[in-house]
Structures are given as structure tokens and as C-alpha cells.
Amino acid sequence: MPDYHDDLRLAHVLADAADRATMDRFKALDLKVETKPDMTPVSEADKAAEELIRGQLQRARPRDAILGEEYGVEGTGPRRWVIDPIDGTKNYVRGVPVWATLISLMEAGEGGYQPVVGVVSAPALGRRWWAAKGAGAYTGRSLSSATRLQVSKVGRIEDASFAYSSLSGWEERGQLDGFLDLTRSVWRTRGYGDFWPYMMVAEGSVDICAEPELSLWDMAANAIVVTEAGGTFTGLDGRPGPHSGNAAASNGLLHDELLGFLNQQY
């Protein structure tokens, strides 16, 4: 199996640089915010962080391609870095500390590109999570000061903690009834939102989570952290990995039931 240690170290360096840039503008009174064509916000910090990461990648990995939320795809080849400079921009611009920079390296393989390295850095929370293919998932302050992640062993849906982002997306997909049936069946529900539920699944503090509409950069880093922690990450269609435009993550034991509820037909 390939060794991705150097790539993981680089991803941490990139996350360190992004953390400094985003924290420098977090809660700034003069923060500039624009509206993109899809009506989602983008701040000057989103753009600055992605530019910073792209610049460092172009120097350190000039032959690798880059896909980012703000500036699209650049380059070709079997290796592609996928970047979400601020996952949770709406939180960021309102001063809510639940946002993160997501950095993933994906490699071409069977079934398309698959994540092999992922770093999720949430500096306003003082948290970071990461994983590399075949090497496990971890959380901590640095590579040398880390705790290995392991999903929960909860095996009954009625004992499960379920995290989600919002109700509106499920309603738009015509899957609100199944979503609500799931919320009535589990032990606990919380709307943590964005990257955080996936990291909680990896930590074992949440058992299942799902979102109805996502982009690749929202999912790639989360997917490898969850799977390397022993969990399962698929689309709502059950396809493994971050390619379905939506996501369901679990400790693995509850995954079929999770998909069953969310795909109910009425």
C-alpha cells in the first residue's frame, strides 16, 4: 500500500496556513461578503484561504491537479487536491465558530477518484481531524500529538444519536417524511451541521448523519476520516465515497437502516 505520510504532512502545513488566514478575518467588522450565482455567500476569507492553499500546492506538488470551491479545477492527472477553504461560510460570516477548512488528496482508481488523505481543521473550535488511506484517523493538535479515532458500537437505531444540517433540503428532495420518521425512531437528534457531524461519527459521539445536497469538496476529506475511523460513508444511493451529490455516514452497523429511512417511498 502506498505511503501517504508526506502528503499528509503537507496537508497539515496547508491547513496551518489557512487557519492563520481565516482566523485573522473571523469576526472582522469590515469583512467583505458577496453572493455567488447559486445564492450562497462567499467571503474575502474564503477566497484568500483557497488562493493561499493553491499557491503552496503549485510550489510543493506542481504536477498535481487542484479542485477548489471558489476557483474550480486546475491541471490534470491521477492525483487531485480537493479544497473547501471554509466549510460553513454562513456560520463564519455570522461569527459562529462552527466552520472548517477541508483539504483532501484524491487519486484515480477503480470507480473514479477516491480520497487517500484528508484534513479537517476547525481553528475557531480549536480542533483538527485527519486520516490517510490504510493509516487510520486521528484528532489532536499535531501529527505527533494525536488520538486515534474509532466509531461507536451502537447497534440499534433506537439507541442512536443522529445529526443533520437542516430540514429544507430534505423537503426539496421529497424525502422529508422519511427524514422525520428517522428522527422519531432514534434516541437523540441534533442539528450540528456542515463538517462537524461527520467528525462526531468518526469520534463515536454521534452514530449517524446525512445531508441531501453536497459538492465533492464538502465530502472528500470527511469521507476518508469517517472510513479510516471504521465507519461507512456513502451517498443516499448507497454508492461508497463522496461522489453522489449527497451523503450518509454511520458507524457501519446502522448504515442500511439509515439509508432505508431516508429513501422511503410514499
Disulfide bonds with the S-S distance in Angstrom:
none
